[in-house]
Every structure is written in structure tokens, then in C-alpha cells.
């Protein structure tokens, strides 16, 4: 124990700039810990720990293990040696007694933090989760002391780590732990109703019919008592420890609801209505009347974070509990920017959970409220971005909300924000503009009256102005929006009238430039602009990306930080770090929501809506990463509406690309037929003669079309080559003529110079003789 503790201070550990001591120890350890890593001490400690009877020896051993658990390699050895089950046993034996259980809990915390995968799997056993149920049952019913509350919060942090592993979540329901925790997450009145109806006893696996004991009840036996003490609880106050417990409890329970079993228990216990009661600004529960304003704000933020996950797992329960109405009222009445942003985040995911959400929110006046928030320039850009995203979700396939959007002057408001000027702000203007374009796509495009007002306000020209200067991600979003907007003939006529204020190019030239960049990415044409592969005019086989490379995930090491030294209390130092595991799930969901926003309208597969344009799948890469989107289908859809003829003079290279654009549907069908043929051969399937002839004829017919386009492209390439040669010859001829002219000029100058010299000599001679005369 002394050997492992030596050197655990800032003077002995080499720290990087701004690196906490605990992080440095976890990564590099101390010289003594590195020596212990190379020895067999952990196996020896594990063996002796199982057979040791002396309390003093157990305390000393736990102290040594605690210090060793601060070093990541030794934490893995603790997991592999099976010490975790012994630590759980130590907690059980000393429950609500000796402080040894706090040391054992600290070791489990360290191991879960530094070796989460191995430790979470080791703790994901039914008997272990059952032990945690007994621990929480005892401390929630009889843990009145301050250190009991510290132990309770430590146990909740461990459960949060354990619940992060999806395979462990069903165990929370099967062991009764989920019901036990939920009974303390809901309000007192709901808990009493659950007990009197027998639902709580059924979920806990408790068949006794003891009367409800309420807060402060105890069985008086001092033991865990199985299900006997589960009807009583220690009242939660507004102390810092109890507020932290509420937040840890809600975060863990909401994450567990991704399991169907846990979600069923949560619905039966009324978890969603209890969280919404915290957000209700009209009716304040009795237990919240002693909370300060700051405590109420923090609790509201945590409740919104939990509901962000619950609305995805149990959307029906959210609607039945009037969740939409309560969140809208909070959004309208709050003065906190953070609470406002959390409400918008919740609504953003809610409107995408089903049409019933958009319909109910529209009836509650959400469209007008969101437009008001969106037009308020005092709100930060991030909040206005969320407003645009929620409006897009509300108006998706909802005619009433689109009509309300028009009546509340939403068309003019969204038109005013169709611009891309990232240099004018420090905020992320790219994603803001993406959400604005998405809102235009969902709330304007497809409704004729909205389209007319948008076009009259100059919306199409604004979109084209942004298209010219936007990054590729935004270009693809705008092209998809334009592909649907061009179905309106007035929009198609206005498209050909637009010219860039910067380069004076027309819209068709801008689209052909984007088409060329997509062609370069796929490698379908050579340097001379001619199709490489007749069988795959759009995606040559040798240029298809490796799927293994596309599925690589950034494996950056997890970063951690904490404050204070190792010797101080670890509760306040590591609560935030532990809760970051809960935030990961919400961040992952937000990332998926953003991806869904970017790929709206079927654009992830590089295709437009079947009702509005051609539909193309990119073989097995059709649903790959957003970075591999293909805009060629959308470009073809736009050009098909405005016409392939252009009033501008196209260069030969642009004419080559235009020929391939016209071929796009045929080329896509050709690649699809060839892929069908390849799939049949790979599975050793032989179609009947009629089907085989159909496949071969279809391929042959479309190859002929591709061959004709290839011939035209070669002819244009030869024409371009002849023009370049002619221009080169003219250049050389000009040089030759200039050289001859210069040579002639020099010769003339030399002749004039000789004549002048001769005349000068004669003059000199005459003057001399005259003078001499």
C-alpha cells in the first residue's frame, strides 16, 4: 500500500500543460505503479483478498487497490483478475456501516472510468445488478446521514456507467432495479398511487401488501430486507447532494428506456409525466417550492435532456402527458437561453417522431411562436438555427402548418435569411444556412402559394447567389431544393434569367461546374472529357471507393479532465465526468438528426424524390456517408425542367458534359441492369431464357446510347484539340511574323546607318579641304 501510494503528487508526476494530475496518473502512472504493472502483484492481491478474514488487512488491501486503480493498465488487471465481484461483496457486507464501502465504491468508479468496456461487461451480470438493487434499496430507505447520501450518489454514478452498455439495460428491468429507481424519480403522490394500486409491488417483485409508509419509513431491522423496506424512502430535499442525485437518476433512467423492458416499466410508473411536472410553469409541485431559481433552472435543463431521449423511446407517453403543450409554454415563458435551447432541441427531435407531433404542435400555435423567435435578432444564431429546423419538421407533409407558416409571414422571414456570409459572424454560418435551406425546402417548396410568395420576394435568385459561393455540403442541399422547386414553371423561367453578380455566369454554367466536380470525384470521364467505361458511364468499376475505408471511424482516445488533487473528495470532482457518458447518447442522436436533415428528400443516395425526378441507387454504396453524396441526379432533374438548351455560349468541355447529362437516366439504368447481372452471377442464379434475353437486350440498347454519346464527346474532343492546335499555330505564326518584322527592321536600320555614315565622312572631308583652303 505504501509502495503504490508513493509518488502520487504533483511534484513526482510529470504534467503536460493544462493537464490534471489524475489524468496524468491514468495515462503515464508513477514509477512505482509502472513497476507494479510488470509484476504479479494484482493476482496475489486478488487471491489473498478472497481468503482474508482480518478487517484491518482488508482495509489496507483496499487502500492499495484504490491507488493502483488510478493507473489504466492496473485498472484492466483489476477487471481481469476478478476483483470486481469481491468489491461488490465488500459493499454488501459493510452496507450503511463502515466507511470501507466508500473505498470499494471508489475503486469500482476508477475501474469503470479507465476500463469501461471490460468493467461494464463484468458488472453486467444479473446477480451483480441484483446486489446494486439491494444497495439502492437500503440507502434510499434508511440512508439519512451525509455519508449515506454520498454513497448513494456514488452508486448512481456506477449505475450510469453500467447502463451505458446496451446489453446491461434489460437487467435493470428484470431485477426490479428499474422500478425501485423509478419509485424515487416520480413525485410522492404518484408513488403513493402506484403502491396502493399494487403496480409498484408487482414491478418490484414484492408480493406483500404492507401499507404505504411514505417518506421516512423504516423496517427497523437494519438489514437490506429484500422487498420489505421498498415502500419507505428518505425524503429528497434541495441540498446539493439531493439535487445531484435527481440529475444522475433521471439521466440513467432515461438512457435505460432504450430497452423495451425498461421503457414498459417507465410508462407504468409515469416517469414522463413526472419529468413534465418539473417543467410545468402553471402548476408547481409542493416539493419544488423550496428550490432556488438557479436550482430550478438546472433541474429543468436535466429534465429536458432526459425527455430528449424519452420522446424517442416512448413517444406515445409524451403525447398523452401533454408534453408538447408544456414544453411550448416553457419555451414561451423562460428567460434562460439555455432552457430555450434545450426546449428547441427537444422539439426538433419530437417533430420527427411522427405526424401526430407536428399536427398537435401546429394546433397549439407552435408555428407562430417559432417564427417570432426566428425573426428576433437578439436570439443567438444557434437558437434561430434550431427554430428553422423545428419549423422544417413541422411543415414536412403538413398542409395546415404550411398555411400557418405563410399567414405568419414565415415565407418572407425565411427568404431574408437565404444568404451565406460566414465572414460576418463567428458562429457556424454553414449549419445555420443548411437549416434555413431545409426550412425553405419543407415549408415553401411543394405549396404553390408559398412558392409564389417566395419567388416574388426574390428567393430563387437568393438561392442561386448562395449556390455559387457555398461549400459543397451546402451546394448539394440547395441543388436538392432547386430540383423540387423547378417543378413550378414560373421558377424554371426565372432560373434562366439569373446571372451571377460576380462572374456574370448563368445558372446552367454553375450547374455544369458542379457536375464536372462530381465527374472528377467518380472518375467517369478522362482528361479529354470522354466516357471511360461504356458499361458504367457514371461510376467506373475501378474508381469505386473501398467500403472498408468508408466505414472507418475516428478512434481518438477519450479525453478526461477533473479538478483538484487525488487526495480530495472525488464526488464533486468526477460527477461531471461521469455524467458526460449520458451526454454522449444525446450528442449521438443530435448527430443523426443533423444527418437526416442534410439528407432530406432522399438525397443521401444521391437521388431526388421519385415523384419529382429521376431516382438512382449507387449499388451497395447508396446509403453511405453524407460525404459521398452524388448530386448528379439532382442536377439532371433541374436541367430537365429548365431545358438543356442554353442562351449562353458553352465551351467545348461544357458541351461534352451536357451530352452526358442528357444521357444520365439511360446511364443509370444501364449500370442498374449490369449490377443485376453481376448479382445473379455471384449467386450462381441462371434466369430463364426470356429473362436473360430481356437483360441482354436492355444492356445492349443502353450501351449503344452510351456509345453514341461517347462518339460525340470524342468528336468534340477532336474539335477542341484542333482548336488548340490552330491556336498554337497562330501563336507560333505570330511569333515568326514578329521575328521577321524585327529582323527586317534591324536590317533597314543597319542600311540607313551605313548610308548616314558614308555621308558624314564626305561632309567631313569637304569641310577639312574647305577649311584648309
Protein Blocks (a to p, Z undefined) as FASTA:
>chain_A
ZZmmgopafklpccdehiafklmmmmnopfklmmmmmmmklmmmmmmmmmpmbfklmmmm
mmmmmmmmmpmklmmmmmmnopmmmmmmmmmmmgoiafklmmmmmmmmmmmmmmmmlmmm
mmmcfklmmmmmmmmmmmmmmmmbfklmmmmmmmmmmmmmmmmpmklmmmmmmnommmmm
mmmmpcfklmmmmmmnommmmmnopabfcdcebghiaehlopnnlmmmmmgccdddfbfk
lmmmmmmmmmmmmmmmmpmklmmmmmmnommmmmmmmmmmkbccfklmmpcfklmmmmmm
mmmmmmmmmmmmmmmlmmmnommmmmmmmmmmpcbfklmmmmmmmmmmmmmnojklmmmm
mmnommmmmmmmmmmmkbcfklmmmmmmmmmmmmgopaklmmmmmmnommmmmmmmgccd
fklpcbdfklmmmmmmmmmmmmmgopaklmmmmmmnommmmmmmmmmmmcfklmmmmmmm
mmmmmmpmklmmmmmmpccfklopafklmmmmmmmmmmmmnopacfkopafblmlmmlgf
klpccfklmmpccfbdcddddedjfklcfklmmmmmmmmmmmmmmmmmmmmmmmmmmmgg
hlmnopacfklmccddehjllmmcfklgcfklmmmmmmmmnopadfbdcdfklmmmmmmm
mmmmmmmmmmmmmmmmmmmmmnopacdfklmmmmmmmmmmmmmmmmmmmmmmmmmmmmmm
mmmmmmmmmmmmmmmmmmmmmmmmmmmmmmmmmmmmmmmmmmmmmmmmmmmZZ
